[in-house]
Structure formats: C-alpha cells, structure tokens
Amino acid sequence: MENAITSTEAPGHVATEQPGEPERPSLRGRFERLLQPVTLLVLLALLPPLLMARRVHQAAQLNYQDYWPSMLRIANPDGSLHLRGIFTYQNEHPFVIPQTVFYLDAKLLQGTNHELGYFSWLMGLVSLGLLWLLFPRSWSPLTRGLLLLASSMVLFCPSGAWNFVRGMSGVAWLTANVFALLAVLLATRRRTVLAVLACAVALLTYGTGFGAPVAIIVVALLNRDKRWRWLLPLGLLLGAVVVYAATSQGGTSGAHGHDPALLTQTFLTNIATMWEPAGGSPGLLIGAAGLAVLVWCALRYWALRDSLAELIPWWGVAVYSLAASALISLGRSQTFDGNGAQGRYVSLSALFWIALAVIAIRLVSQPRELVARGLAAAAAVLVFWGASPSVFANAIAQAPGQDLAAAGLRYGAASPFATNVYQPQQQAARLQKMGDYPFSSDYSPGCGLKPDATVDLSRVRSLPAGMFPKFGVLDGDTVTGDVREVNGWIFRLGHPTECAILVDPSGKVVGAGSAKIQRSDVAAIASNYPPNAGFEAVTPAANTDATLLLGFDDGFFTLPPSATPPPADATPAGK
C-alpha cells in the first residue's frame, strides 16, 4: 500500500500556520506604525480637547444665567416635567433640544455646569469628526492629518472656552453646529431626506440653525442635483420662518439696528471673533480680509468648478457659518453697538475660517502639503496666543460668584443672587426636589467638607492680630433682609485661602461662600498681593451667633478683632 503521508514532516505533526496566512506584525512593526506622521497628528489633535476638558473640570459647578429661566419653564415646582415648556423660546431662539438636554441632565444626573460642559465638549468632538469626514478623500493622509490638527486647535481654542466652561451655552451653539455639519455631509452624499431631518433638528436647537437649510440648498445647487433636492430644504426653511414669525414674541435684546454700516461692522467683527475676541478695529480688518479671500475663491472655483467637486461640502460649511453670523449680526447689532464679538460666537467664526482654509488650500497653485503645514503652524500660534489670561479670563470671571450663589441656594440665603440665578427661591425648591446641585451629594462648601459637616473648634486658631489691616480686612458683617453676609480679604504668603465658611457654636457649618473673589483694590496695594484675595460667605439672618472660619492648607482660622476696621473706616471696599 502506498504511503499516504507525502509530507516531509513527521507523522503526528500539526501545522501551526495555514498556507497564505498573513504574518502578524511584530511589536517593533506596531511601534513604527504608531510613529507614522499621520498617527502622530491624530494623537496631537486630541491634545486641545483634553486641555479644554481640564478647563471644564476646573469651572464652577453651578449653572449660569440663561440656564435658569429654562428650568422654570420646563420643570414644575415638584421637579416633574412641564412638557409645554420644552417648546418655548429662549431669548427668542428655538430651544427645544437644549431644554430637553437640560431637563434630562437635571432629572437623571445632578444638573451641574460640569455635566453640561462635558456634553458641549462631546459636541465639539463630534464636530471635529464630521470635519474629518468632509475633508477631500483625494488629499493625502498627511494633508488631512494636518488639517485635523489645525481644526482641533481652532475648535477648542481658549478664546472659545465660553461654550465649554459655561456648558449651558455650548449645549445650544455647538449642538446646532453638529446638526448643520451633519446635514451638509448627508446632502453631499445625496441623502437629502436625512439631511433635511438634520436641518430640522438644527432649527429646533438654536436660531443659528436657520443657516443649515441654506447650506444644503447651496450644496444641492452646486452638485447640480434634481430640483427636489433643493426645493425640499427650501420648503423647510420657509415653513420654519412662517412658524417662527407666528409664534415668537420678538427680540428681547432691544430693537434691531437698521443702519447698514452698523450691521456690516457687527458682521465683520463676528466672523473675526476667533482672531480678535475683543471686537476692536483689527476685527473689522480681519473680517473684511476673510470675505475678500472668500470672494476670490468663489470666482476661481466657478471657473474651475467641474474639477473641484470635493470643495462642494466646504462651500456648504462656509455658507452655514456666514448665514448664522448674519442672523446674529441682525439681532445684536444695536445691542452691542456694532461689536459682534462674544465668547460664545467663536465656534461659528472657527467654522468659517476652517472652511475658507480648505477652499483656499485647494485653489492656490503651490503644493497643498506646504500650505497645510503652514496652516497647522498658524493654528498652533493661535492656540498659544489665545491662552493669554486676558482672553480666557472673561469666560471664568464669574466662577467665584457662582460658588457664592450655590452656597446661598444650599443654606437658604439665596435672595441676594438674583443676578446669578433667575428667581433663586423658586429655583431652590425645584433643585431640592430633584436632588440637583447644590442639593446633590457632591456639593461641598469648600476645604473638602460636606454641607452638614461639623468642624472641631478646639483645633481652630486665630490669625495673628499684627496681620491686620496690612494683610487683610473684614470689610463687613451685615444683615440685609433674610440674609447675613460677611466679606473681606486676606493674604497669607504661601497659604492661599481655600474656603470661607460660617459655623454655629457647636461647629456645624451653617453658611459658606467663596474665598477667591476678585478684588482690584487689593491688587493695587502691592504687586505681590493676589487679585483674588477676597472672601465672602452667606447664611440666614437668624444665624447671628455664627462664626466666620477661613480655611487654609494648614487648618482653619478665625479673624481677630483687629481685622475689623474702626467705624470711621468701615465703608466696605469695592469688590
């Protein structure tokens, strides 16, 4: 019998590798792949979002002003949903999606500014992903990687931090951007019905969403699509305008400006907000230069349009940002005296400049790789320039006041904080019913204490009398209505103040506030005095025997009698 084993392998040997099986990459090969320029660029593109997430984590926990009117409309006094309130306007903006997010966050989570900030941060990441999908596939991976990095730096630049550290704002602005970009992407792929649905959601999110159907109309026309593909979004736009005109009550920010020069000034400073957040004269020049470049690109594109199909979605992005900016300028030109630059507008300005950069890179005669590298470098400069304190400070300036208002809500001393929290007493009742911040488990009056903590008074020391008034002053201890307020400032070299609390004779915390209040008068005393040396704490007026404690890294201290100025000098210093 012929031997059936024709292989040279020994009988019983089992082959461990099938013929044709690809060789697994070695550890060295995987490491080399990780070090590819495109991979490194994608990883670097995650750095600006991570830095912004850190800023969100450091922001105040209490939500900001525009959040509170919404909560009164969408939440009943017992915390249940008032469904009709979801469909109300916010400062005459359609606000269905943000108010839905607000209520779900308050009902399912703890209703904090951090939670809404992270939601806005996620919307920023989704926007970045949609831009990546819109980059021309014909471009090299290196070019797209460089543009991704530049886009990340622009979308998450510090001058645009407002929408992240004040999360309630980003829930509206950034979410509307996401659905507008999604609509452009779907329209480019001729998913017209889905694109129109995305536009409808953008319209329900914020007033800037009215630019979304305009964008996909432009995409359909440039694609030379069938007529229905642009008539459908046009019908949505006209229907939305009719519904808005019939149901809105008119602007709440004053009459719109009708001076063409003022409207133009507002528009130009608006689209230049990313570069000039202050809205000064440089913004006018930058905005005008951007529009001039866009007009040049449009003329060149029209002459070569048959070979530039990959730019069609970017014309949609540009049109969306310009249409939204025009609506903002129309509604705000008189209110801001022609200054269309506000921190929350940076996202639209960013989309305009990203779209302009992509279009211009494709149209210039120089190699695109070189231009893309220059763009990435310019964006990096923008990020570091935008990180300057003067630009970022406005977004976080009210954080100490938010901490003080949170303490007022928690300890039943909320009446002085109507500018921070709309109708604070009504809000406090709803927050307590829903278990939301500052009535949630993660609220702290500071120094790591729980709201009902008891401080061991035997370990509390008194600050040296010789420190005052040179290194601190108790400006006031006053009762206004049903609230007792204690405020002043303190400077201990090497020991920044961490918290300001009020305790009853047993040591139980009965009031709190903030120990990081900005004090321009203190900063003027000496150059080494910190500008945020102020403290302020509140408690119900009935707590007349409550004692102020200041927390430092080396323990709690009380103020000596010498900290209070004589009666003739008792006028409270400016905050």
Number of C-alpha atoms within 10 A of each C-alpha: 3 5 5 6 9 7 7 6 10 8 8 6 7 8 8 6 9 7 7 6 7 8 7 8 10 9 9 9 11 11 11 10 14 13 12 11 14 19 15 14 19 17 13 18 21 16 15 21 21 13 14 21 20 12 17 26 17 13 22 21 25 26 26 22 17 16 21 18 15 22 23 18 19 22 23 15 18 12 20 14 18 16 13 9 19 23 17 19 21 20 16 17 20 25 23 22 20 26 26 19 18 24 21 14 17 22 18 11 15 21 25 22 24 25 21 28 30 20 21 26 26 18 22 24 19 19 24 22 14 17 24 16 13 21 20 18 11 8 13 12 13 17 20 24 25 25 26 25 26 27 26 28 26 28 26 28 27 29 34 29 30 25 28 33 32 29 27 29 23 29 27 28 25 29 26 29 30 24 26 34 31 25 31 35 24 19 27 23 11 16 14 23 15 14 27 28 17 25 30 22 21 32 27 23 27 25 23 27 32 27 27 34 31 22 28 34 25 21 27 25 14 19 18 11 13 10 10 12 23 22 13 16 25 17 14 19 23 13 12 16 12 11 11 17 11 9 11 15 11 13 13 10 13 12 14 15 19 11 12 11 12 19 24 19 23 29 27 29 32 30 35 31 30 31 23 23 25 20 23 16 13 15 26 23 14 18 21 19 14 19 17 12 14 21 12 13 18 17 11 14 20 11 10 12 16 10 9 14 14 18 22 22 30 28 24 30 32 21 23 29 27 23 20 23 25 21 17 19 29 21 21 23 27 21 15 16 13 24 27 33 27 20 21 22 26 30 27 29 27 24 27 26 22 23 24 20 20 20 23 21 19 20 18 12 8 10 10 18 16 11 18 22 17 14 21 22 14 13 20 18 12 19 20 12 15 22 15 12 11 11 18 19 15 14 20 17 12 16 22 22 20 24 25 26 29 30 30 27 26 24 22 19 26 26 18 17 19 13 12 21 26 19 16 22 18 12 20 24 16 20 26 18 14 22 19 23 25 27 21 18 12 12 19 21 28 19 17 11 15 14 23 14 15 15 17 11 15 7 9 16 14 13 16 13 12 11 17 20 15 11 17 20 23 25 22 17 16 13 16 11 11 14 20 20 20 23 24 24 25 26 21 14 10 8 11 17 23 18 24 29 30 23 23 17 10 11 18 18 25 24 29 32 29 27 28 24 24 21 19 16 13 24 15 12 12 9 9 11 16 20 16 21 23 28 28 26 28 33 30 21 18 11 16 11 11 22 19 24 25 23 21 17 12 7 13 24 19 16 22 16 11 16 24 19 17 9 7 6 10 13 11 14 17 11 15
